[in-house]
Amino acid sequence: MMGPGSALAFLVVILLYPPCLARVAVMRSESGSRKWTAISAHWG
């Protein structure tokens, strides 16, 4: 089982993990803008 410290570390890693390249490619094709893709990838 996870203790409180392990659970907190897991949540931090999940929240700070960068999006996968497939998601970034889809954002680029749907938005049509490198600027908004970079902002979305950095934000999310």
Biopython code that builds the backbone (N, CA, C, O; Angstrom):
import numpy as np
from Bio.PDB.StructureBuilder import StructureBuilder

atoms = [
    (1, "MET", "N", (0.841, -1.192, 0.000)),
    (1, "MET", "CA", (0.000, 0.000, 0.000)),
    (1, "MET", "C", (0.881, 1.248, 0.000)),
    (1, "MET", "O", (2.033, 1.226, 0.434)),
    (2, "MET", "N", (0.307, 2.310, -0.492)),
    (2, "MET", "CA", (1.015, 3.593, -0.526)),
    (2, "MET", "C", (0.812, 4.342, 0.774)),
    (2, "MET", "O", (-0.289, 4.392, 1.324)),
    (3, "GLY", "N", (1.880, 4.913, 1.242)),
    (3, "GLY", "CA", (1.782, 5.802, 2.382)),
    (3, "GLY", "C", (1.513, 7.215, 1.891)),
    (3, "GLY", "O", (1.478, 7.454, 0.684)),
    (4, "PRO", "N", (1.323, 8.152, 2.809)),
    (4, "PRO", "CA", (1.048, 9.537, 2.399)),
    (4, "PRO", "C", (2.186, 10.153, 1.578)),
    (4, "PRO", "O", (1.934, 10.894, 0.628)),
    (5, "GLY", "N", (3.424, 9.851, 1.939)),
    (5, "GLY", "CA", (4.563, 10.399, 1.192)),
    (5, "GLY", "C", (4.632, 9.865, -0.222)),
    (5, "GLY", "O", (4.890, 10.615, -1.163)),
    (6, "SER", "N", (4.402, 8.566, -0.377)),
    (6, "SER", "CA", (4.412, 7.956, -1.704)),
    (6, "SER", "C", (3.272, 8.494, -2.558)),
    (6, "SER", "O", (3.460, 8.760, -3.745)),
    (7, "ALA", "N", (2.108, 8.653, -1.974)),
    (7, "ALA", "CA", (0.958, 9.180, -2.704)),
    (7, "ALA", "C", (1.226, 10.614, -3.163)),
    (7, "ALA", "O", (0.899, 10.971, -4.295)),
    (8, "LEU", "N", (1.808, 11.425, -2.310)),
    (8, "LEU", "CA", (2.120, 12.803, -2.674)),
    (8, "LEU", "C", (3.150, 12.849, -3.798)),
    (8, "LEU", "O", (3.003, 13.628, -4.740)),
    (9, "ALA", "N", (4.193, 12.019, -3.708)),
    (9, "ALA", "CA", (5.206, 11.971, -4.760)),
    (9, "ALA", "C", (4.590, 11.527, -6.084)),
    (9, "ALA", "O", (4.920, 12.075, -7.135)),
    (10, "PHE", "N", (3.704, 10.546, -6.041)),
    (10, "PHE", "CA", (3.024, 10.072, -7.245)),
    (10, "PHE", "C", (2.195, 11.181, -7.880)),
    (10, "PHE", "O", (2.230, 11.356, -9.098)),
    (11, "LEU", "N", (1.454, 11.928, -7.077)),
    (11, "LEU", "CA", (0.633, 13.018, -7.607)),
    (11, "LEU", "C", (1.484, 14.111, -8.230)),
    (11, "LEU", "O", (1.115, 14.659, -9.269)),
    (12, "VAL", "N", (2.611, 14.437, -7.623)),
    (12, "VAL", "CA", (3.489, 15.470, -8.164)),
    (12, "VAL", "C", (4.051, 15.032, -9.514)),
    (12, "VAL", "O", (4.104, 15.828, -10.452)),
    (13, "VAL", "N", (4.472, 13.769, -9.616)),
    (13, "VAL", "CA", (5.017, 13.267, -10.881)),
    (13, "VAL", "C", (3.951, 13.298, -11.970)),
    (13, "VAL", "O", (4.234, 13.713, -13.094)),
    (14, "ILE", "N", (2.742, 12.869, -11.659)),
    (14, "ILE", "CA", (1.664, 12.854, -12.646)),
    (14, "ILE", "C", (1.312, 14.272, -13.091)),
    (14, "ILE", "O", (1.071, 14.503, -14.276)),
    (15, "LEU", "N", (1.281, 15.216, -12.166)),
    (15, "LEU", "CA", (0.918, 16.588, -12.517)),
    (15, "LEU", "C", (1.998, 17.287, -13.338)),
    (15, "LEU", "O", (1.682, 18.150, -14.156)),
    (16, "LEU", "N", (3.263, 16.931, -13.135)),
    (16, "LEU", "CA", (4.353, 17.605, -13.837)),
    (16, "LEU", "C", (4.828, 16.851, -15.070)),
    (16, "LEU", "O", (5.712, 17.335, -15.776)),
    (17, "TYR", "N", (4.266, 15.684, -15.347)),
    (17, "TYR", "CA", (4.697, 14.867, -16.478)),
    (17, "TYR", "C", (4.307, 15.545, -17.788)),
    (17, "TYR", "O", (3.154, 15.948, -17.947)),
    (18, "PRO", "N", (5.240, 15.679, -18.728)),
    (18, "PRO", "CA", (4.908, 16.333, -20.004)),
    (18, "PRO", "C", (3.999, 15.455, -20.866)),
    (18, "PRO", "O", (4.009, 14.232, -20.732)),
    (19, "PRO", "N", (3.221, 16.074, -21.743)),
    (19, "PRO", "CA", (2.336, 15.294, -22.614)),
    (19, "PRO", "C", (3.136, 14.466, -23.614)),
    (19, "PRO", "O", (4.258, 14.829, -23.969)),
    (20, "CYS", "N", (2.571, 13.378, -24.059)),
    (20, "CYS", "CA", (3.267, 12.523, -25.030)),
    (20, "CYS", "C", (3.303, 13.207, -26.395)),
    (20, "CYS", "O", (2.533, 14.131, -26.660)),
    (21, "LEU", "N", (4.187, 12.752, -27.237)),
    (21, "LEU", "CA", (4.366, 13.380, -28.551)),
    (21, "LEU", "C", (3.137, 13.233, -29.438)),
    (21, "LEU", "O", (2.860, 14.109, -30.257)),
    (22, "ALA", "N", (2.400, 12.143, -29.288)),
    (22, "ALA", "CA", (1.195, 11.967, -30.101)),
    (22, "ALA", "C", (0.174, 13.052, -29.774)),
    (22, "ALA", "O", (-0.461, 13.607, -30.671)),
    (23, "ARG", "N", (0.023, 13.344, -28.504)),
    (23, "ARG", "CA", (-0.917, 14.391, -28.108)),
    (23, "ARG", "C", (-0.473, 15.753, -28.643)),
    (23, "ARG", "O", (-1.297, 16.538, -29.111)),
    (24, "VAL", "N", (0.815, 16.026, -28.573)),
    (24, "VAL", "CA", (1.331, 17.299, -29.093)),
    (24, "VAL", "C", (1.102, 17.383, -30.598)),
    (24, "VAL", "O", (0.750, 18.449, -31.104)),
    (25, "ALA", "N", (1.296, 16.281, -31.325)),
    (25, "ALA", "CA", (1.072, 16.278, -32.769)),
    (25, "ALA", "C", (-0.395, 16.538, -33.103)),
    (25, "ALA", "O", (-0.695, 17.261, -34.054)),
    (26, "VAL", "N", (-1.301, 15.960, -32.335)),
    (26, "VAL", "CA", (-2.727, 16.192, -32.566)),
    (26, "VAL", "C", (-3.085, 17.646, -32.270)),
    (26, "VAL", "O", (-3.845, 18.262, -33.017)),
    (27, "MET", "N", (-2.543, 18.197, -31.187)),
    (27, "MET", "CA", (-2.804, 19.609, -30.872)),
    (27, "MET", "C", (-2.308, 20.501, -32.008)),
    (27, "MET", "O", (-2.971, 21.475, -32.364)),
    (28, "ARG", "N", (-1.141, 20.173, -32.582)),
    (28, "ARG", "CA", (-0.582, 20.973, -33.672)),
    (28, "ARG", "C", (-1.474, 20.902, -34.907)),
    (28, "ARG", "O", (-1.727, 21.921, -35.550)),
    (29, "SER", "N", (-1.950, 19.707, -35.241)),
    (29, "SER", "CA", (-2.772, 19.577, -36.446)),
    (29, "SER", "C", (-4.144, 20.218, -36.268)),
    (29, "SER", "O", (-4.705, 20.752, -37.225)),
    (30, "GLU", "N", (-4.687, 20.173, -35.062)),
    (30, "GLU", "CA", (-6.007, 20.758, -34.841)),
    (30, "GLU", "C", (-5.960, 22.278, -34.696)),
    (30, "GLU", "O", (-6.862, 22.978, -35.156)),
    (31, "SER", "N", (-4.909, 22.785, -34.055)),
    (31, "SER", "CA", (-4.840, 24.233, -33.862)),
    (31, "SER", "C", (-4.252, 24.948, -35.075)),
    (31, "SER", "O", (-4.618, 26.088, -35.361)),
    (32, "GLY", "N", (-3.342, 24.284, -35.790)),
    (32, "GLY", "CA", (-2.708, 24.909, -36.947)),
    (32, "GLY", "C", (-1.709, 25.981, -36.568)),
    (32, "GLY", "O", (-1.286, 26.763, -37.420)),
    (33, "SER", "N", (-1.326, 26.030, -35.306)),
    (33, "SER", "CA", (-0.431, 27.069, -34.834)),
    (33, "SER", "C", (0.642, 26.471, -33.932)),
    (33, "SER", "O", (0.337, 25.765, -32.970)),
    (34, "ARG", "N", (1.892, 26.758, -34.251)),
    (34, "ARG", "CA", (2.983, 26.286, -33.390)),
    (34, "ARG", "C", (2.961, 27.001, -32.045)),
    (34, "ARG", "O", (3.296, 26.421, -31.012)),
    (35, "LYS", "N", (2.562, 28.263, -32.073)),
    (35, "LYS", "CA", (2.526, 29.053, -30.838)),
    (35, "LYS", "C", (1.555, 28.434, -29.831)),
    (35, "LYS", "O", (1.915, 28.225, -28.673)),
    (36, "TRP", "N", (0.315, 28.139, -30.269)),
    (36, "TRP", "CA", (-0.680, 27.593, -29.353)),
    (36, "TRP", "C", (-0.352, 26.161, -28.951)),
    (36, "TRP", "O", (-0.693, 25.724, -27.851)),
    (37, "THR", "N", (0.312, 25.432, -29.848)),
    (37, "THR", "CA", (0.740, 24.075, -29.494)),
    (37, "THR", "C", (1.775, 24.138, -28.377)),
    (37, "THR", "O", (1.702, 23.368, -27.420)),
    (38, "ALA", "N", (2.729, 25.042, -28.491)),
    (38, "ALA", "CA", (3.764, 25.179, -27.461)),
    (38, "ALA", "C", (3.154, 25.619, -26.131)),
    (38, "ALA", "O", (3.523, 25.110, -25.072)),
    (39, "ILE", "N", (2.230, 26.556, -26.193)),
    (39, "ILE", "CA", (1.580, 27.019, -24.964)),
    (39, "ILE", "C", (0.783, 25.882, -24.324)),
    (39, "ILE", "O", (0.841, 25.693, -23.109)),
    (40, "SER", "N", (0.041, 25.126, -25.131)),
    (40, "SER", "CA", (-0.751, 24.020, -24.602)),
    (40, "SER", "C", (0.122, 22.912, -24.039)),
    (40, "SER", "O", (-0.190, 22.357, -22.985)),
    (41, "ALA", "N", (1.206, 22.584, -24.720)),
    (41, "ALA", "CA", (2.103, 21.532, -24.246)),
    (41, "ALA", "C", (2.789, 21.939, -22.945)),
    (41, "ALA", "O", (2.998, 21.118, -22.053)),
    (42, "HIS", "N", (3.133, 23.220, -22.857)),
    (42, "HIS", "CA", (3.773, 23.708, -21.634)),
    (42, "HIS", "C", (2.780, 23.767, -20.473)),
    (42, "HIS", "O", (3.118, 23.440, -19.335)),
    (43, "TRP", "N", (1.567, 24.182, -20.773)),
    (43, "TRP", "CA", (0.551, 24.341, -19.737)),
    (43, "TRP", "C", (0.041, 22.984, -19.262)),
    (43, "TRP", "O", (-0.130, 22.783, -18.059)),
    (44, "GLY", "N", (-0.205, 22.058, -20.173)),
    (44, "GLY", "CA", (-0.910, 20.833, -19.815)),
    (44, "GLY", "C", (-0.131, 19.652, -19.763)),
    (44, "GLY", "O", (-0.657, 18.578, -19.469)),
]
sb = StructureBuilder()
sb.init_structure("model")
sb.init_model(0)
sb.init_chain("A")
sb.init_seg("    ")
for serial, (resi, resn, name, xyz) in enumerate(atoms, 1):
    if name == "N":
        sb.init_residue(resn, " ", resi, " ")
    sb.init_atom(name, np.array(xyz, "f"), 0.0, 1.0, " ", f" {name:<3s}", serial, name[0])
structure = sb.get_structure()
